[in-house]
Amino acid sequence: MPRNRQDVDREAKVAEIREAAVRILRDGGHPALSHSAVAKELGLARTAVYWYFPAKDDLFVAALAEVYAADLGTPPAGDDVMARLRWAVERLTALQPLTHALHERARHSEAAARLEAALQESMCSRLRALLSPRVPAERLDRVTTTIIVFVEGLLTQPRTTSDRLDLLEFLVTELT
């Protein structure tokens, strides 16, 4: 019989469920994530997971936000544009299956669409700040958008890491 967790406060339960969802998401991707899988891992009743995350998309978004924060939260120090972009592209490459699932879910889920928009805005903002010392203000938004669109497309291509990074360096050199 699943254990009763009434003695644990709400935030601790949410954090525990979210951490289990992150582990499942990292191990098996979006298809492996379910209320049942989280409940089984934690020894809870499935309804306990539904209580805090009523839909799979709620669970997915909470877990994916944690994954993105952990994997993309702290870029390398310094103002070397290419070093920081290489770092980001390497991490985004590893996250591509989850990013693809987010794009797909965003078409059907308001929670996923909000996370997708927030991630996009965060990436644009960080890239603008990185490029602003090198790109004239009147070109900054266009250059930022071009690099982001290029990287998104690049990540969908079956290319080697070396090829991906060479193409990125070529684009950034041409634009900055």
Secondary structure by P-SEA (a helix, b strand, c coil): cccccccccaaaaaaaaaaaaaaaaaacccccccaaaaaaaacccaaaaaaccccaaaaaaaaaaaaaaaaccccccccaaaaaaaaaaaaaaaaaaaaaaaaaaaaccaaaaaaaaaaaaaaaaaaaaaacccccccaaaaaaaaaaaaaaaaaaccccaaaaaaaaaaaaaaac
